[in-house]
Amino acid sequence: MHVAEDLLILGVLFVIAYGLGRLGKLIGLPAIPIYMLVGLIASPHTTLVPISFEAADVELIAVFGLIMLLFSLGLEFDQDEFYGNAGKLFISGGTRLAINLGVGFALGLWIGWGTREALIIAGMTAASSSAIITKLLIELRRLANRETPTILGIMVLEDVFIAIYLAIVGVVLSGTTDVWAIVLQLAISFTFLIAMFALARWGGKVVSRLVNTRDDELFTILFFGLAVAFGGIGELLGVSDAIGAFLIGLVLGATRFKARIEQFALPLRDVFGAFFFLNFGLALDVSTFGSVLWPVVVAVVLTLVVNTLGGQLIAWQNKLTQAEGLNASAMLQNRGEFALILATLAVGAGLDSRLTPFAGLYVLSMAIVGPILAVNSEKMGRVFFRNRRAKIAEAGRERLRGAGSISAEEIALVEAAMSGQEVPESAIPDDIVESYPSGPIDPVEEQAAQQSDAQYERKRDPEY
C-alpha cells in the first residue's frame, strides 16, 4: 500500500480544486464541474499531467458523498410549500417535467443505445440541479425576485420526482422480467416512499423526541448513522441507497432540529460530495468523449431550447413577465448531481458504458453554460425587452399623433405615464385617455417598469 503517496496526491488534487474554484467564481461557475474536471485531470486514463489516482481508492467515501447529497436534499425539502401549493406546482412544474422527460426519452431512443438507457437519459435531461440553483440564487442575490418562489416550488416538485423516478429506475435496472415480480417490487418501493412521506408529515414530534440530545458530537454521529443506515435499507428494498438517504433526510427535516442538523450536515455534504464528483471525474476517459460528442451536443441544444421556451410557459402559468420567465429558465437550465447519480446506478447495473462519458460531458457542459446564462439573464432581459419597449413606445406615439391635434407636452405626459412615472390623471386631456386603451398593453410594459435601467439594491433573505 502506498498510503503516503495517495494522501499526498489526494491533498494536491483538492488544493488544485480550490485554486480552480476561486477562478471559476469569477465567471460564476459552481463547484461541481470543477471537482469533475480535477478528477478528469488525475484520471488513470489521462496522460496530460504526471498525476494518477485510482477511483477505487475513494469509492466508499464517494458513496458517502452520494448519501449526504440526497440526505441534504431531503432535509431541505419544503413540505409547507409542497402541500400548500401542490395544485399550482403540479401544473407548472409537472408540465415542465413531462415535456423534458418526453424530449429526453425521444433523444435516448434516437441515440439507439437501448430502451433502459433511453429511460436514464430522459431522467438526466429532465431534472435540474438543486445544489447549483440554490447557490446561484444566493450568490446572485435573487432571493427577493418575483420568479424565485416559482423556481423554488419547481425544485420542491423535482425532489418528489427524483424520489419516484429513482424508485422506478431501481426496478428497471434490477433486470427483472417477470411481471408479478416487477409489480411486487414497485409495490414495496412505493409503500416505502408513502410510509416515509407520511412519517415526515405527521410524525415530526415523535421523531424529535427520539433524536433529542444536547451533545453535538453524538448528535452528528446519530444523523450521519441514520443517513448511512437508511441508504442501506433503500438498497435492500430495491429503491437504491440514494432514495433511502433522501427519505430519512425528509423525516429529520420535519423535526424541530432541522436547523441544527443543517448546521452540521452541510459541511459533511460539501466534503463528501466533493469526493463523489471527484470520483466520477476519475472514472471518465477523454478518449471516449468522441463516441458521445454528437449525442451530447444534441442533448445540450435540446435542453437549452426546451427550457428557454418552458420558461415562457412557466411565466404565463404563474402570471410573471417574459423577462422573469427568462430568469427562471436560465436558473432551471442547470444540470448536475442527479444526472451523475443516474449514470452511476446505470453503469453499476451493467447498462451501456457510454452512459458514463455521456453524463460526464453533458453535466460539464450544462454546469458551465447554465451558470453563465443565469449570471447574464437579467442583462439579456433588459436588452431584449428594452428594445421591445422602444417599439411599443414608438407605436404608442404614432397612435397618439393619429388621435388628433395633440401638443408635444401632452404626448410627453402620456409617455411619462407609460414609463411608470407618477402623472396626475387630471394633467392628461380626457380625449387622449379615451383614445388610448386602458389596462396593460402587453406584459413587456410591466417588465420594463420593474427592470428599468436604474439599478436598485435587492433585499436578501435574512436566513442567508
DRENDO-1510 file (C-alpha; in Angstrom, 1 decimal, always signed):
<recs>
REC; n; res; u; v; w
REC; 1; MET; +0.0; +0.0; +0.0 .
REC; 2; HIS; +1.2; +3.5; -0.9 .
REC; 3; VAL; -0.8; +5.4; +1.7 .
REC; 4; ALA; +1.5; +8.3; +2.0 .
REC; 5; GLU; +1.7; +8.8; -1.8 .
REC; 6; ASP; -2.1; +8.5; -2.1 .
REC; 7; LEU; -2.7; +11.0; +0.7 .
REC; 8; LEU; -0.2; +13.5; -0.9 .
REC; 9; ILE; -1.9; +13.2; -4.4 .
REC; 10; LEU; -5.4; +13.5; -2.9 .
REC; 11; GLY; -4.4; +16.5; -0.9 .
REC; 12; VAL; -2.8; +18.1; -4.0 .
REC; 13; LEU; -6.0; +17.4; -6.0 .
REC; 14; PHE; -8.2; +19.3; -3.5 .
REC; 15; VAL; -5.8; +22.2; -3.4 .
REC; 16; ILE; -6.0; +22.3; -7.2 .
REC; 17; ALA; -9.8; +22.2; -6.9 .
REC; 18; TYR; -9.6; +25.2; -4.5 .
REC; 19; GLY; -7.5; +27.2; -6.9 .
REC; 20; LEU; -9.7; +26.4; -9.9 .
REC; 21; GLY; -12.8; +27.0; -7.8 .
REC; 22; ARG; -11.5; +30.5; -7.0 .
REC; 23; LEU; -11.0; +31.2; -10.7 .
REC; 24; GLY; -14.4; +29.7; -11.5 .
REC; 25; LYS; -16.1; +32.1; -9.1 .
REC; 26; LEU; -15.0; +35.0; -11.2 .
REC; 27; ILE; -17.3; +33.8; -14.1 .
REC; 28; GLY; -20.0; +32.3; -11.8 .
REC; 29; LEU; -19.1; +28.6; -12.2 .
REC; 30; PRO; -20.3; +26.3; -9.4 .
REC; 31; ALA; -18.0; +23.8; -7.7 .
REC; 32; ILE; -19.5; +20.6; -9.3 .
REC; 33; PRO; -17.8; +20.9; -12.8 .
REC; 34; ILE; -14.6; +22.0; -11.0 .
REC; 35; TYR; -14.4; +18.8; -9.0 .
REC; 36; MET; -15.2; +16.7; -12.1 .
REC; 37; LEU; -12.5; +18.5; -14.1 .
REC; 38; VAL; -9.9; +17.8; -11.4 .
REC; 39; GLY; -10.9; +14.2; -11.3 .
REC; 40; LEU; -10.6; +14.0; -15.1 .
REC; 41; ILE; -7.1; +15.5; -14.9 .
REC; 42; ALA; -6.0; +12.9; -12.4 .
REC; 43; SER; -7.8; +10.0; -14.1 .
REC; 44; PRO; -5.6; +7.0; -15.0 .
REC; 45; HIS; -7.0; +7.4; -18.5 .
REC; 46; THR; -5.5; +10.8; -18.8 .
REC; 47; THR; -1.8; +11.4; -19.5 .
REC; 48; LEU; -1.8; +15.2; -19.8 .
REC; 49; VAL; -0.3; +15.7; -16.3 .
REC; 50; PRO; +2.0; +13.4; -14.3 .
REC; 51; ILE; -0.7; +12.7; -11.7 .
REC; 52; SER; -2.7; +9.5; -11.5 .
REC; 53; PHE; -5.2; +8.4; -8.9 .
REC; 54; GLU; -7.5; +5.3; -8.9 .
REC; 55; ALA; -11.2; +5.8; -8.4 .
REC; 56; ALA; -11.4; +2.6; -6.3 .
REC; 57; ASP; -9.3; +4.3; -3.6 .
REC; 58; VAL; -12.1; +6.7; -2.8 .
REC; 59; GLU; -15.1; +4.7; -3.8 .
REC; 60; LEU; -16.6; +4.2; -0.3 .
REC; 61; ILE; -16.1; +7.9; +0.5 .
REC; 62; ALA; -17.8; +8.7; -2.8 .
REC; 63; VAL; -20.8; +6.6; -1.7 .
REC; 64; PHE; -21.0; +8.6; +1.5 .
REC; 65; GLY; -21.0; +11.7; -0.8 .
REC; 66; LEU; -23.9; +10.4; -2.7 .
REC; 67; ILE; -25.8; +9.6; +0.5 .
REC; 68; MET; -25.1; +13.0; +2.0 .
REC; 69; LEU; -26.2; +14.8; -1.2 .
REC; 70; LEU; -29.6; +13.1; -1.2 .
REC; 71; PHE; -29.8; +13.3; +2.6 .
REC; 72; SER; -29.4; +17.1; +2.4 .
REC; 73; LEU; -31.9; +17.3; -0.5 .
REC; 74; GLY; -34.5; +15.6; +1.7 .
REC; 75; LEU; -33.5; +17.7; +4.7 .
REC; 76; GLU; -34.2; +20.9; +2.8 .
REC; 77; PHE; -37.5; +19.7; +1.3 .
REC; 78; ASP; -40.1; +22.3; +2.0 .
REC; 79; GLN; -43.2; +20.4; +3.0 .
REC; 80; ASP; -45.4; +23.5; +3.5 .
REC; 81; GLU; -44.5; +24.7; +0.0 .
REC; 82; PHE; -45.3; +21.3; -1.5 .
REC; 83; TYR; -48.6; +20.5; +0.3 .
REC; 84; GLY; -49.8; +24.2; +0.4 .
REC; 85; ASN; -49.3; +24.8; -3.4 .
REC; 86; ALA; -49.5; +21.2; -4.7 .
REC; 87; GLY; -52.0; +22.0; -7.4 .
REC; 88; LYS; -50.1; +25.0; -8.7 .
REC; 89; LEU; -46.8; +23.1; -8.6 .
REC; 90; PHE; -48.2; +20.1; -10.5 .
REC; 91; ILE; -49.4; +22.4; -13.3 .
REC; 92; SER; -46.3; +24.5; -13.8 .
REC; 93; GLY; -43.5; +22.1; -12.6 .
REC; 94; GLY; -45.4; +18.9; -13.8 .
REC; 95; THR; -45.8; +20.3; -17.3 .
REC; 96; ARG; -42.1; +21.2; -17.4 .
REC; 97; LEU; -41.0; +17.8; -16.2 .
REC; 98; ALA; -43.4; +16.0; -18.6 .
REC; 99; ILE; -42.0; +17.9; -21.6 .
REC; 100; ASN; -38.4; +17.4; -20.6 .
REC; 101; LEU; -39.0; +13.7; -19.9 .
REC; 102; GLY; -40.7; +13.2; -23.3 .
REC; 103; VAL; -38.0; +15.0; -25.2 .
REC; 104; GLY; -35.2; +13.2; -23.3 .
REC; 105; PHE; -36.7; +9.8; -23.9 .
REC; 106; ALA; -37.1; +10.6; -27.6 .
REC; 107; LEU; -33.5; +11.6; -27.6 .
REC; 108; GLY; -32.5; +8.4; -25.9 .
REC; 109; LEU; -34.4; +6.3; -28.5 .
REC; 110; TRP; -32.8; +8.3; -31.3 .
REC; 111; ILE; -29.3; +7.7; -29.9 .
REC; 112; GLY; -30.1; +4.0; -30.1 .
REC; 113; TRP; -28.3; +2.5; -27.0 .
REC; 114; GLY; -31.4; +0.7; -25.7 .
REC; 115; THR; -34.8; +1.4; -24.0 .
REC; 116; ARG; -33.4; +1.3; -20.5 .
REC; 117; GLU; -30.6; +3.6; -21.5 .
REC; 118; ALA; -33.2; +6.0; -23.0 .
REC; 119; LEU; -35.0; +6.0; -19.6 .
REC; 120; ILE; -31.8; +7.0; -17.9 .
REC; 121; ILE; -31.1; +9.8; -20.5 .
REC; 122; ALA; -34.6; +11.1; -20.0 .
REC; 123; GLY; -34.0; +11.4; -16.3 .
REC; 124; MET; -30.7; +13.1; -16.9 .
REC; 125; THR; -32.2; +15.8; -19.1 .
REC; 126; ALA; -35.4; +16.3; -17.0 .
REC; 127; ALA; -34.3; +17.3; -13.6 .
REC; 128; SER; -32.3; +20.4; -12.6 .
REC; 129; SER; -29.5; +20.6; -10.1 .
REC; 130; SER; -30.9; +21.8; -6.7 .
REC; 131; ALA; -27.3; +22.4; -5.4 .
REC; 132; ILE; -26.3; +24.7; -8.3 .
REC; 133; ILE; -29.6; +26.6; -8.4 .
REC; 134; THR; -29.7; +27.2; -4.7 .
REC; 135; LYS; -26.1; +28.5; -4.7 .
REC; 136; LEU; -26.8; +30.7; -7.7 .
REC; 137; LEU; -29.9; +32.2; -6.1 .
REC; 138; ILE; -27.9; +33.2; -3.0 .
REC; 139; GLU; -24.8; +34.4; -4.7 .
REC; 140; LEU; -26.6; +36.4; -7.4 .
REC; 141; ARG; -28.9; +37.9; -4.7 .
REC; 142; ARG; -32.1; +36.9; -6.4 .
REC; 143; LEU; -34.0; +35.5; -3.4 .
REC; 144; ALA; -36.2; +38.6; -3.5 .
REC; 145; ASN; -37.0; +38.3; -7.2 .
REC; 146; ARG; -40.7; +37.7; -8.2 .
REC; 147; GLU; -39.8; +34.5; -10.1 .
REC; 148; THR; -37.8; +32.9; -7.2 .
REC; 149; PRO; -40.8; +31.4; -5.3 .
REC; 150; THR; -41.8; +29.7; -8.6 .
REC; 151; ILE; -38.2; +28.4; -9.1 .
REC; 152; LEU; -38.1; +27.1; -5.5 .
REC; 153; GLY; -41.6; +25.5; -5.9 .
REC; 154; ILE; -40.5; +23.7; -9.0 .
REC; 155; MET; -37.3; +22.4; -7.2 .
REC; 156; VAL; -39.5; +21.0; -4.5 .
REC; 157; LEU; -41.6; +19.2; -7.0 .
REC; 158; GLU; -38.5; +17.9; -8.7 .
REC; 159; ASP; -37.4; +16.5; -5.3 .
REC; 160; VAL; -40.5; +14.4; -5.3 .
REC; 161; PHE; -40.0; +13.4; -8.9 .
REC; 162; ILE; -36.4; +12.3; -8.1 .
REC; 163; ALA; -37.7; +10.1; -5.3 .
REC; 164; ILE; -40.3; +8.4; -7.5 .
REC; 165; TYR; -38.1; +8.2; -10.6 .
REC; 166; LEU; -35.3; +6.5; -8.6 .
REC; 167; ALA; -37.7; +4.0; -7.3 .
REC; 168; ILE; -38.9; +3.2; -10.8 .
REC; 169; VAL; -35.3; +3.2; -12.2 .
REC; 170; GLY; -34.3; +0.8; -9.4 .
REC; 171; VAL; -36.9; -1.7; -10.5 .
REC; 172; VAL; -36.0; -1.3; -14.2 .
REC; 173; LEU; -32.3; -1.7; -13.5 .
REC; 174; SER; -32.8; -4.9; -11.5 .
REC; 175; GLY; -33.3; -6.7; -14.7 .
REC; 176; THR; -36.4; -8.5; -13.6 .
REC; 177; THR; -38.6; -9.6; -16.5 .
REC; 178; ASP; -41.4; -11.4; -14.5 .
REC; 179; VAL; -44.5; -9.1; -14.5 .
REC; 180; TRP; -45.6; -10.1; -11.0 .
REC; 181; ALA; -42.1; -9.7; -9.6 .
REC; 182; ILE; -42.0; -6.2; -11.1 .
REC; 183; VAL; -45.4; -5.4; -9.6 .
REC; 184; LEU; -44.2; -6.6; -6.2 .
REC; 185; GLN; -41.0; -4.6; -6.4 .
REC; 186; LEU; -42.9; -1.4; -7.3 .
REC; 187; ALA; -45.4; -2.0; -4.5 .
REC; 188; ILE; -42.5; -2.4; -2.0 .
REC; 189; SER; -40.8; +0.8; -3.3 .
REC; 190; PHE; -43.9; +2.9; -3.3 .
REC; 191; THR; -45.0; +1.6; +0.1 .
REC; 192; PHE; -41.6; +2.7; +1.5 .
REC; 193; LEU; -42.0; +6.1; -0.2 .
REC; 194; ILE; -45.5; +6.7; +1.1 .
REC; 195; ALA; -44.7; +5.5; +4.7 .
REC; 196; MET; -41.7; +7.8; +4.9 .
REC; 197; PHE; -43.6; +10.8; +3.5 .
REC; 198; ALA; -46.4; +10.1; +6.0 .
REC; 199; LEU; -43.9; +9.9; +8.9 .
REC; 200; ALA; -42.4; +13.2; +7.8 .
REC; 201; ARG; -45.8; +14.8; +7.5 .
REC; 202; TRP; -47.4; +13.6; +10.8 .
REC; 203; GLY; -44.6; +12.1; +12.9 .
REC; 204; GLY; -42.3; +15.1; +13.4 .
REC; 205; LYS; -42.9; +15.4; +17.1 .
REC; 206; VAL; -42.3; +11.7; +17.8 .
REC; 207; VAL; -39.1; +11.7; +15.8 .
REC; 208; SER; -37.9; +14.8; +17.6 .
REC; 209; ARG; -38.1; +13.1; +20.9 .
REC; 210; LEU; -36.2; +10.1; +19.6 .
REC; 211; VAL; -33.3; +12.1; +18.3 .
REC; 212; ASN; -33.1; +14.7; +21.1 .
REC; 213; THR; -29.6; +15.0; +22.5 .
REC; 214; ARG; -27.6; +18.1; +23.6 .
REC; 215; ASP; -24.2; +16.6; +22.8 .
REC; 216; ASP; -23.2; +17.9; +19.3 .
REC; 217; GLU; -20.8; +15.1; +18.7 .
REC; 218; LEU; -23.3; +12.4; +19.4 .
REC; 219; PHE; -26.0; +14.3; +17.5 .
REC; 220; THR; -23.8; +14.4; +14.4 .
REC; 221; ILE; -22.9; +10.7; +14.7 .
REC; 222; LEU; -26.7; +9.9; +15.1 .
REC; 223; PHE; -28.0; +11.6; +11.9 .
REC; 224; PHE; -24.9; +10.5; +9.9 .
REC; 225; GLY; -25.5; +6.9; +11.0 .
REC; 226; LEU; -29.2; +7.2; +10.2 .
REC; 227; ALA; -28.4; +8.5; +6.7 .
REC; 228; VAL; -26.0; +5.7; +6.0 .
REC; 229; ALA; -28.3; +3.0; +7.5 .
REC; 230; PHE; -31.3; +4.1; +5.5 .
REC; 231; GLY; -29.1; +4.2; +2.4 .
REC; 232; GLY; -28.5; +0.5; +3.1 .
REC; 233; ILE; -32.2; -0.1; +3.8 .
REC; 234; GLY; -33.1; +1.6; +0.5 .
REC; 235; GLU; -30.6; -0.6; -1.3 .
REC; 236; LEU; -32.0; -3.8; +0.3 .
REC; 237; LEU; -35.6; -2.8; -0.7 .
REC; 238; GLY; -34.5; -2.2; -4.3 .
REC; 239; VAL; -35.1; +1.6; -4.3 .
REC; 240; SER; -31.3; +2.5; -4.2 .
REC; 241; ASP; -29.2; +3.9; -1.3 .
REC; 242; ALA; -29.8; +7.4; -2.7 .
REC; 243; ILE; -33.5; +7.3; -2.2 .
REC; 244; GLY; -33.2; +5.8; +1.3 .
REC; 245; ALA; -30.9; +8.7; +2.4 .
REC; 246; PHE; -33.3; +11.2; +0.8 .
REC; 247; LEU; -36.3; +9.8; +2.8 .
REC; 248; ILE; -34.6; +9.8; +6.2 .
REC; 249; GLY; -33.5; +13.4; +5.4 .
REC; 250; LEU; -37.1; +14.2; +4.7 .
REC; 251; VAL; -38.2; +12.8; +8.0 .
REC; 252; LEU; -35.5; +14.5; +10.0 .
REC; 253; GLY; -36.2; +17.8; +8.2 .
REC; 254; ALA; -39.7; +17.6; +9.7 .
REC; 255; THR; -38.4; +17.7; +13.2 .
REC; 256; ARG; -37.7; +20.8; +15.3 .
REC; 257; PHE; -34.0; +20.0; +15.0 .
REC; 258; LYS; -33.9; +20.7; +11.2 .
REC; 259; ALA; -31.8; +23.9; +11.5 .
REC; 260; ARG; -29.3; +22.2; +13.9 .
REC; 261; ILE; -28.9; +19.2; +11.6 .
REC; 262; GLU; -28.3; +21.5; +8.6 .
REC; 263; GLN; -25.6; +23.3; +10.6 .
REC; 264; PHE; -23.6; +20.1; +10.9 .
REC; 265; ALA; -24.8; +18.3; +7.7 .
REC; 266; LEU; -23.9; +20.9; +5.1 .
REC; 267; PRO; -20.1; +20.8; +5.8 .
REC; 268; LEU; -20.3; +17.0; +5.6 .
REC; 269; ARG; -22.2; +17.2; +2.4 .
REC; 270; ASP; -19.7; +19.6; +0.8 .
REC; 271; VAL; -16.7; +17.4; +1.7 .
REC; 272; PHE; -18.2; +14.0; +0.9 .
REC; 273; GLY; -19.9; +15.5; -2.1 .
REC; 274; ALA; -16.6; +16.7; -3.4 .
REC; 275; PHE; -15.4; +13.1; -3.2 .
REC; 276; PHE; -18.4; +11.9; -5.2 .
REC; 277; PHE; -17.8; +14.4; -8.1 .
REC; 278; LEU; -14.1; +13.8; -8.0 .
REC; 279; ASN; -14.6; +10.1; -8.1 .
REC; 280; PHE; -16.9; +10.5; -11.1 .
REC; 281; GLY; -14.3; +12.6; -12.9 .
REC; 282; LEU; -11.7; +9.9; -12.2 .
REC; 283; ALA; -13.8; +7.3; -14.0 .
REC; 284; LEU; -14.0; +9.5; -17.1 .
REC; 285; ASP; -11.9; +8.8; -20.2 .
REC; 286; VAL; -11.3; +11.7; -22.6 .
REC; 287; SER; -10.8; +9.2; -25.4 .
REC; 288; THR; -14.4; +8.1; -25.1 .
REC; 289; PHE; -15.8; +11.6; -25.5 .
REC; 290; GLY; -15.6; +11.3; -29.2 .
REC; 291; SER; -18.2; +8.5; -29.3 .
REC; 292; VAL; -20.7; +10.6; -27.4 .
REC; 293; LEU; -19.9; +14.0; -28.7 .
REC; 294; TRP; -22.8; +14.5; -31.1 .
REC; 295; PRO; -25.4; +12.9; -28.7 .
REC; 296; VAL; -24.2; +15.4; -26.1 .
REC; 297; VAL; -24.3; +18.3; -28.4 .
REC; 298; VAL; -27.9; +17.5; -29.4 .
REC; 299; ALA; -28.8; +16.9; -25.7 .
REC; 300; VAL; -27.4; +20.3; -24.7 .
REC; 301; VAL; -29.1; +22.2; -27.6 .
REC; 302; LEU; -32.4; +20.5; -26.9 .
REC; 303; THR; -32.1; +21.3; -23.2 .
REC; 304; LEU; -31.4; +24.9; -23.8 .
REC; 305; VAL; -34.2; +25.3; -26.3 .
REC; 306; VAL; -36.9; +23.3; -24.5 .
REC; 307; ASN; -36.1; +25.0; -21.1 .
REC; 308; THR; -36.0; +28.5; -22.6 .
REC; 309; LEU; -39.4; +28.0; -24.2 .
REC; 310; GLY; -40.5; +26.3; -21.0 .
REC; 311; GLY; -39.6; +29.4; -19.0 .
REC; 312; GLN; -42.1; +31.4; -21.0 .
REC; 313; LEU; -44.7; +28.8; -20.4 .
REC; 314; ILE; -43.9; +29.0; -16.6 .
REC; 315; ALA; -44.2; +32.8; -16.8 .
REC; 316; TRP; -47.6; +32.5; -18.5 .
REC; 317; GLN; -48.8; +29.9; -16.0 .
REC; 318; ASN; -47.7; +32.0; -12.9 .
REC; 319; LYS; -48.5; +35.5; -14.3 .
REC; 320; LEU; -44.9; +36.5; -14.5 .
REC; 321; THR; -43.4; +38.8; -17.1 .
REC; 322; GLN; -41.4; +37.4; -20.1 .
REC; 323; ALA; -38.1; +38.6; -18.6 .
REC; 324; GLU; -38.9; +36.9; -15.3 .
REC; 325; GLY; -39.6; +33.8; -17.3 .
REC; 326; LEU; -36.2; +34.2; -18.9 .
REC; 327; ASN; -34.6; +34.4; -15.5 .
REC; 328; ALA; -36.5; +31.3; -14.3 .
REC; 329; SER; -35.5; +29.3; -17.4 .
REC; 330; ALA; -31.8; +30.3; -17.1 .
REC; 331; MET; -31.8; +29.1; -13.5 .
REC; 332; LEU; -33.5; +25.8; -14.3 .
REC; 333; GLN; -31.1; +25.1; -17.2 .
REC; 334; ASN; -28.5; +23.8; -14.7 .
REC; 335; ARG; -27.9; +20.0; -14.6 .
REC; 336; GLY; -25.7; +18.3; -12.1 .
REC; 337; GLU; -25.8; +15.7; -9.4 .
REC; 338; PHE; -28.9; +13.8; -10.4 .
REC; 339; ALA; -27.6; +13.0; -13.9 .
REC; 340; LEU; -24.4; +11.7; -12.4 .
REC; 341; ILE; -26.3; +9.6; -9.8 .
REC; 342; LEU; -28.3; +8.0; -12.6 .
REC; 343; ALA; -25.2; +7.3; -14.6 .
REC; 344; THR; -23.5; +5.7; -11.6 .
REC; 345; LEU; -26.6; +3.5; -11.0 .
REC; 346; ALA; -26.9; +2.6; -14.7 .
REC; 347; VAL; -23.3; +1.5; -15.1 .
REC; 348; GLY; -23.4; -0.4; -11.9 .
REC; 349; ALA; -26.4; -2.3; -13.3 .
REC; 350; GLY; -24.5; -3.2; -16.5 .
REC; 351; LEU; -26.1; -0.8; -18.9 .
REC; 352; ASP; -24.2; +0.7; -21.8 .
REC; 353; SER; -20.8; +2.0; -20.6 .
REC; 354; ARG; -21.2; +5.1; -22.9 .
REC; 355; LEU; -23.6; +6.5; -20.4 .
REC; 356; THR; -20.7; +7.5; -18.1 .
REC; 357; PRO; -18.9; +9.7; -20.7 .
REC; 358; PHE; -22.3; +11.0; -21.9 .
REC; 359; ALA; -23.3; +12.0; -18.4 .
REC; 360; GLY; -19.9; +13.5; -17.7 .
REC; 361; LEU; -19.7; +15.6; -20.8 .
REC; 362; TYR; -23.3; +16.6; -20.6 .
REC; 363; VAL; -23.1; +17.7; -17.0 .
REC; 364; LEU; -19.8; +19.5; -17.6 .
REC; 365; SER; -21.3; +21.4; -20.5 .
REC; 366; MET; -24.6; +22.3; -18.7 .
REC; 367; ALA; -22.9; +23.1; -15.4 .
REC; 368; ILE; -20.8; +25.7; -17.3 .
REC; 369; VAL; -23.4; +27.1; -19.7 .
REC; 370; GLY; -26.2; +27.1; -17.2 .
REC; 371; PRO; -24.5; +29.4; -14.6 .
REC; 372; ILE; -23.2; +31.7; -17.3 .
REC; 373; LEU; -26.8; +32.1; -18.6 .
REC; 374; ALA; -28.1; +32.7; -15.1 .
REC; 375; VAL; -25.5; +35.3; -14.3 .
REC; 376; ASN; -26.4; +37.3; -17.5 .
REC; 377; SER; -30.1; +36.6; -17.8 .
REC; 378; GLU; -31.2; +39.9; -16.2 .
REC; 379; LYS; -28.9; +41.8; -18.6 .
REC; 380; MET; -30.2; +39.9; -21.6 .
REC; 381; GLY; -33.8; +40.5; -20.4 .
REC; 382; ARG; -33.1; +44.3; -20.1 .
REC; 383; VAL; -31.6; +44.5; -23.5 .
REC; 384; PHE; -34.1; +42.3; -25.3 .
REC; 385; PHE; -37.2; +43.7; -23.6 .
REC; 386; ARG; -35.9; +47.3; -23.6 .
REC; 387; ASN; -35.9; +47.1; -27.4 .
REC; 388; ARG; -39.4; +45.7; -27.4 .
REC; 389; ARG; -40.4; +48.5; -25.1 .
REC; 390; ALA; -38.9; +51.1; -27.5 .
REC; 391; LYS; -41.0; +49.6; -30.4 .
REC; 392; ILE; -44.2; +49.7; -28.2 .
REC; 393; ALA; -43.5; +53.4; -27.2 .
REC; 394; GLU; -43.0; +54.4; -30.9 .
REC; 395; ALA; -46.2; +52.7; -31.8 .
REC; 396; GLY; -47.9; +54.5; -29.0 .
REC; 397; ARG; -46.6; +57.8; -30.2 .
REC; 398; GLU; -48.0; +57.1; -33.7 .
REC; 399; ARG; -51.3; +56.2; -32.3 .
REC; 400; LEU; -51.4; +59.4; -30.2 .
REC; 401; ARG; -50.5; +61.6; -33.2 .
REC; 402; GLY; -53.3; +60.0; -35.2 .
REC; 403; ALA; -55.8; +60.8; -32.5 .
REC; 404; GLY; -56.0; +64.5; -33.4 .
REC; 405; SER; -54.2; +67.7; -32.7 .
REC; 406; ILE; -52.1; +66.8; -29.6 .
REC; 407; SER; -49.3; +69.0; -28.3 .
REC; 408; ALA; -45.8; +67.8; -27.6 .
REC; 409; GLU; -46.4; +68.5; -23.9 .
REC; 410; GLU; -49.5; +66.2; -23.9 .
REC; 411; ILE; -47.6; +63.4; -25.7 .
REC; 412; ALA; -44.8; +63.8; -23.1 .
REC; 413; LEU; -47.3; +63.4; -20.3 .
REC; 414; VAL; -48.7; +60.2; -21.7 .
REC; 415; GLU; -45.2; +58.8; -22.4 .
REC; 416; ALA; -44.2; +59.6; -18.8 .
REC; 417; ALA; -47.3; +57.7; -17.6 .
REC; 418; MET; -46.4; +54.7; -19.8 .
REC; 419; SER; -42.8; +54.6; -18.4 .
REC; 420; GLY; -44.1; +54.3; -14.8 .
REC; 421; GLN; -43.7; +57.8; -13.6 .
REC; 422; GLU; -46.4; +59.3; -11.4 .
REC; 423; VAL; -48.6; +61.7; -13.5 .
REC; 424; PRO; -51.9; +63.1; -12.2 .
REC; 425; GLU; -54.8; +61.9; -14.3 .
REC; 426; SER; -56.1; +65.5; -14.5 .
REC; 427; ALA; -53.0; +66.6; -16.4 .
REC; 428; ILE; -53.8; +64.3; -19.3 .
REC; 429; PRO; -56.7; +65.5; -21.5 .
REC; 430; ASP; -59.8; +63.3; -21.4 .
REC; 431; ASP; -59.8; +62.8; -25.2 .
REC; 432; ILE; -56.4; +61.3; -25.0 .
REC; 433; VAL; -57.2; +59.0; -22.2 .
REC; 434; GLU; -60.3; +57.8; -24.0 .
REC; 435; SER; -58.4; +57.2; -27.3 .
REC; 436; TYR; -55.7; +55.1; -25.6 .
REC; 437; PRO; -56.7; +51.7; -24.3 .
REC; 438; SER; -56.8; +51.2; -20.6 .
REC; 439; GLY; -55.0; +48.4; -18.7 .
REC; 440; PRO; -51.7; +46.8; -19.6 .
REC; 441; ILE; -51.0; +46.7; -23.3 .
REC; 442; ASP; -48.5; +43.9; -23.0 .
REC; 443; PRO; -46.7; +42.1; -20.2 .
REC; 444; VAL; -43.5; +43.6; -21.5 .
REC; 445; GLU; -44.6; +47.0; -20.2 .
REC; 446; GLU; -44.8; +45.7; -16.7 .
REC; 447; GLN; -41.3; +44.1; -17.0 .
REC; 448; ALA; -39.9; +47.3; -18.5 .
REC; 449; ALA; -41.1; +49.2; -15.4 .
REC; 450; GLN; -39.8; +46.6; -13.0 .
REC; 451; GLN; -36.4; +46.1; -14.7 .
REC; 452; SER; -35.6; +49.7; -15.6 .
REC; 453; ASP; -32.1; +51.0; -16.5 .
REC; 454; ALA; -31.7; +52.2; -12.9 .
REC; 455; GLN; -30.0; +49.5; -10.7 .
REC; 456; TYR; -31.5; +49.1; -7.3 .
REC; 457; GLU; -30.5; +47.1; -4.3 .
REC; 458; ARG; -32.5; +43.9; -3.6 .
REC; 459; LYS; -33.2; +42.6; -0.2 .
REC; 460; ARG; -31.7; +39.3; +0.7 .
REC; 461; ASP; -33.5; +36.6; +2.7 .
REC; 462; PRO; -32.4; +37.1; +6.4 .
REC; 463; GLU; -31.8; +33.4; +6.6 .
REC; 464; TYR; -28.7; +33.9; +4.5 .
</recs>
